[in-house]
């Protein structure tokens, strides 16, 4: 391995110690859907409602998001590992054929596809795109969002593998703890 490859492996291994959630980002343009699995997703702001994801420059989905200006993110449940693997595989068919057999519905604001058995979804208009290194940072303004199946366990990614934990929703009183009127 070259020193540059060693650095890439070391960086990936180090970054892999940070557990992340797993989602699928989708977009639609000229009624052609595309999607890919991501573990780079986070909320950015409550006002306005902004989220962030990162996509490789050579990603077909990134090109489509640039053209369409819209995206949706479905947060995946632990029982959706096969779906996550499928949309992470570059050998899958493109466009509508990739979604065959998946339970999806259209997001209300953009019409992007949402995976119906996920934990939650964010339906977004692109607010900003920034090229950084070998990826683009996509910031979306969530026009609609909500739970799908919040009681399911979440799908996580840690040390290069999918993982899960039991979902334990907070007790009603704990959810309000720390709030002031």
N, C-alpha and C positions, 0 to 999 in steps of 0.2 A: 504494500500500500504506500501511496505517496504521502508526504507530510500533510498535504491539503485534505486527502481522504481520511487520514487519521483524525484530523481536527473535526471533520464533519461527523464521523462516527462518535467521537468523544462528546461533541456538542449534543447530538441526538440522544445519546445515552444519558447525559446529564439532564437534558430537558425532559426526558421520559420519566424522571422521578416526580414530576408534577402531575398529579392525577387531573384529568380533564373530563368533562362531559363529552358526549358524542352526538352529533347532529347530522342532518342531511340538508344541504342548501340546494334549492331548486330555483329555476327561472323558466320563463316561457317567452318566446318571441315568435311572431307569425304563427302562433298556435303550435309551436314545436317545443316540447318540454325537455329540459336537461337537468341533471342533478349530480351531486357528488357528496361523499361523506367527508365531514370535517371534525376535528377536535379543537380547532381554533375558533371559538365563539365565546363572546362575552357581552354583557350589557355595558353601555358606555355612559348613558345619561337617562335620568328619569324625566327631565323637562328640557328639551324635547326627548321623546322616547327613542333613544338611539342604541343600536347594537353594532357589533363588529365581527367580521370574519376575515380570514386570510385565504387567498387562493393562489396557486402557482401561476406564473405568467403564461405558461403554455397550455393552461386549462381551457378546454372548449367552453366550460361554464363561465369562466371569467369573460371571455369574448362575448358570450351571449348577454351577460349582465351589463357589460358596457353598452351593447346595442339596445337592450330593452329598458334599462334603468330600474328594474325591479328584481326582487328576490324574496324567497320565503325560507325560513329555517324551521325544521322540525326537530325538537329535542327527542332523542331516542330512548326507549325503555330497554331494560336488560334483556327482554325476550326478543329484541330486534337485532341481535348480533349478525344473523345471516343477511339481513337487509343492509346493515352497515358494511359488511364485507363486499356485498354485491356492488354497492355504489362506490366503493373504494377501488374496485377492480377495473383497470383501464381496458380490459378485454371484453367488458359487457357491451351489448349492442347500444347504439346511440339512439337518442330521441325517444319516441313513444314506446318502442320495443323494450327499452330498459325497465319500464314500469309495469310490464305484463305480470299479472298475478299479485301486484302490491295493492293494498287498500289505500287509495288516495282520494282526496277531494280538492276542489279549487278553493284557494284562500279568498276571503270575501273582497278585499280591496284590490288585489293585483291579478287574481286568477292563476297565480303560481300553484303548483301542486304541493299539497301538505299530506304527509303520511298519517292516515287516520288513527293508527294504533300507537302513536307517539305519546309523549308526556305533555307536550305543549307546542305551540307554534308562534312564530313572529312573521307577519306579512309586511314587507317593507318596500319602500321606494329608496333608491340609492341617493344618499346625501353627499357622499364624498368617496373618491377612489384615489389611493395614493400608492405609487409603485415604490416598494422598499425591498432591496435585495432581489431574491429570486421569486418573491411573492408580491401580490397587491393586497393592500388593506382596503376592505370594502366596509364602509360605514353606511348602515341603512337606518332610515327613520321608520319605526314600526307604526304602520297605519292601523293595523288590527293585530291582536294577539290574544292568547288565552290558553287555558288548560285543555287537554284532550283526555288524558287518563292519568291524573296527577298521583293517584295512589299506587301506581306501578313503580317498581324499583328502577332507578336510572341506569343507563349504560355508561360505563366509564372506560377510560383508556389510561393504562399505567404500565410502565416498563415494557412497552411494545406489544401489549396484549389487552384484549377487552376484559373488563372486570365488572362486577356489580356489587351493590350493597343493598340491604333491605331498606325500603322506603318507610320512613316513620314520620308521618305528618306531625307538625307541632300541635300541642294542645291549644285550644282557643285562647286561654289566658296567657300562655307563653308567647303566642304570636303578637299580643298587644304589649308585652313587657317592654319597658323603655320608651314607650310613646308618651308624649306630653300633649295636653290640650292647648 
